Amino acid sequence: MSKGKAVENRTEELLAPIAEENGVEIYDVEYLKEGSDWYLRAYIDKPEGVNIQDCENVSRALSDKLDEVDFIDDAYILEVSSPGLGRTLKKDKHLEKSLGEEVELRLYKPRDKQKEFMGILKSFDADSVIIETEEEEKVFARSEIALIRLAFDF
C-alpha cells in the first residue's frame, strides 16, 4: 500500500466517528502533494448539503484527533469541504448514488476522435461503466476512464 493510501485509510478511520457525531458522511479523503506542499483533504456530505459550520466543526475535531494520534510524518495542510456540485465519482458508492444522473466522462485516450462524453449513468460493474448518450448507449472499460463526475448545468 502506498504512503498516500495508508494516510487516507487511517484518516478515514479517525474521521468516521467525527462525521457521525456531526451528522455528515465521509465522501472521500485524499492525501496528495501539490508543488512542495502536502494536502490532506476530507470531503463531507449530507442529503441537504453541508454548510460552512459543518466543515468548521469537522475540521476542528479532525485536526485535534490528528494532533493526538500524530501518525503523519510530513507537514501538511488540512482541508475539509463539500465535494461540490461537479463532484468526482471515484468509488463504487459514488457511482451507485449517481445512477440515473447525468455525468461527464473523460477518457485517457480518444475514442472516435473524442475524449469527453456526457450521458445518463445507466450501470457499472468492476470492469465497465455504461452511459446513455443522446445517440446511443455506450460502454466504457473502467481502465480507459480518466474521470467521471456529475454534470451540472447553469
C-alpha positions as CSV (number, residue, x, y, z in Angstrom):
1,M,0.0,0.0,0.0
2,S,1.3,3.4,-0.9
3,K,2.1,6.0,1.7
4,G,-0.8,8.2,0.5
5,K,-3.3,5.4,0.6
6,A,-2.2,4.4,4.1
7,V,-2.7,8.1,5.3
8,E,-6.1,8.3,3.6
9,N,-7.3,5.0,5.1
10,R,-6.1,5.9,8.6
11,T,-7.6,9.4,8.4
12,E,-10.9,7.9,7.2
13,E,-10.9,5.6,10.3
14,L,-10.3,8.6,12.6
15,L,-12.9,10.7,10.7
16,A,-15.7,8.1,10.9
17,P,-16.9,8.8,14.4
18,I,-16.4,12.6,14.0
19,A,-18.6,12.5,10.8
20,E,-21.3,10.5,12.6
21,E,-21.3,12.9,15.6
22,N,-21.7,15.9,13.2
23,G,-24.5,14.3,11.1
24,V,-22.4,14.1,7.9
25,E,-21.0,11.3,5.8
26,I,-17.5,10.9,4.5
27,Y,-17.5,11.3,0.7
28,D,-13.7,11.0,0.2
29,V,-10.3,11.5,1.8
30,E,-7.2,12.5,-0.3
31,Y,-3.6,12.9,0.7
32,L,-1.5,14.3,-2.1
33,K,1.4,16.6,-2.9
34,E,0.8,19.8,-4.9
35,G,4.0,21.6,-5.6
36,S,6.1,21.5,-2.4
37,D,3.1,21.1,-0.1
38,W,1.2,18.1,1.2
39,Y,-2.6,18.3,1.4
40,L,-4.9,16.2,3.5
41,R,-8.4,16.8,2.2
42,A,-11.6,15.4,3.7
43,Y,-14.8,15.7,1.7
44,I,-18.0,15.5,3.7
45,D,-21.6,15.5,2.6
46,K,-25.2,15.1,3.8
47,P,-28.5,14.9,1.9
48,E,-29.4,18.6,2.3
49,G,-25.8,19.6,1.6
50,V,-23.1,20.7,4.0
51,N,-22.6,24.3,5.2
52,I,-19.5,26.2,6.4
53,Q,-20.4,25.3,10.0
54,D,-20.4,21.6,9.2
55,C,-17.0,22.0,7.6
56,E,-15.6,24.0,10.5
57,N,-16.9,21.6,13.2
58,V,-15.5,18.5,11.4
59,S,-12.2,20.3,10.6
60,R,-11.6,21.3,14.3
61,A,-12.4,17.9,15.6
62,L,-10.4,16.1,13.0
63,S,-7.4,18.4,13.5
64,D,-7.4,17.7,17.2
65,K,-7.6,14.0,16.6
66,L,-4.8,14.1,14.0
67,D,-2.6,16.0,16.5
68,E,-3.4,13.5,19.2
69,V,-2.6,10.4,17.1
70,D,0.2,12.1,15.2
71,F,0.8,9.4,12.5
72,I,1.7,11.6,9.5
73,D,5.4,12.4,9.2
74,D,5.1,15.2,6.6
75,A,3.9,18.7,7.3
76,Y,0.5,19.1,5.6
77,I,-2.4,21.4,5.1
78,L,-5.8,20.1,6.3
79,E,-8.9,21.0,4.3
80,V,-12.4,19.9,5.0
81,S,-15.1,20.7,2.4
82,S,-18.1,19.6,0.4
83,P,-17.3,17.6,-2.8
84,G,-19.2,20.3,-4.7
85,L,-21.7,20.2,-7.5
86,G,-19.5,18.7,-10.1
87,R,-18.2,16.0,-7.7
88,T,-15.9,13.4,-8.9
89,L,-17.3,9.8,-8.8
90,K,-14.3,7.8,-7.7
91,K,-15.8,4.9,-5.7
92,D,-18.5,2.4,-6.4
93,K,-20.6,4.0,-3.6
94,H,-20.4,7.3,-5.5
95,L,-21.5,5.6,-8.8
96,E,-24.3,3.8,-7.0
97,K,-25.8,7.0,-5.6
98,S,-25.5,8.6,-9.1
99,L,-27.3,6.0,-11.2
100,G,-29.8,7.8,-13.4
101,E,-28.0,11.1,-13.1
102,E,-26.2,13.0,-15.9
103,V,-22.4,12.5,-15.8
104,E,-19.4,13.8,-17.7
105,L,-16.9,11.1,-18.6
106,R,-13.3,11.8,-19.7
107,L,-11.1,9.2,-21.3
108,Y,-7.3,8.9,-21.2
109,K,-7.2,8.3,-25.0
110,P,-9.7,9.4,-27.6
111,R,-12.4,7.1,-28.9
112,D,-13.8,8.1,-32.3
113,K,-11.7,11.3,-32.0
114,Q,-13.4,12.2,-28.8
115,K,-12.2,12.1,-25.2
116,E,-15.2,13.6,-23.4
117,F,-18.7,12.1,-23.3
118,M,-21.9,13.2,-21.5
119,G,-24.9,11.0,-20.7
120,I,-27.1,9.3,-18.1
121,L,-25.2,6.8,-15.9
122,K,-27.1,3.6,-16.5
123,S,-25.0,0.9,-14.8
124,F,-21.5,-0.1,-13.8
125,D,-19.5,-3.1,-12.6
126,A,-15.9,-3.8,-11.6
127,D,-14.8,-3.6,-15.3
128,S,-17.1,-1.2,-17.1
129,V,-19.4,1.9,-17.0
130,I,-22.4,2.3,-19.2
131,I,-23.9,5.7,-20.1
132,E,-26.9,6.6,-22.3
133,T,-25.9,9.5,-24.6
134,E,-28.4,11.3,-26.9
135,E,-27.4,8.9,-29.7
136,E,-26.9,5.5,-28.0
137,E,-25.8,3.5,-25.0
138,K,-22.0,3.5,-24.7
139,V,-19.9,1.0,-22.7
140,F,-16.5,2.1,-21.4
141,A,-13.9,0.0,-19.7
142,R,-13.0,1.4,-16.3
143,S,-9.3,1.2,-17.2
144,E,-9.8,3.8,-20.0
145,I,-11.7,6.3,-17.9
146,A,-9.6,9.2,-16.5
147,L,-12.5,10.9,-14.7
148,I,-16.3,10.6,-14.1
149,R,-18.1,13.4,-12.4
150,L,-21.7,14.7,-12.1
151,A,-22.6,17.1,-14.8
152,F,-24.2,20.4,-13.8
153,D,-26.0,23.0,-15.9
154,F,-26.2,26.7,-15.1
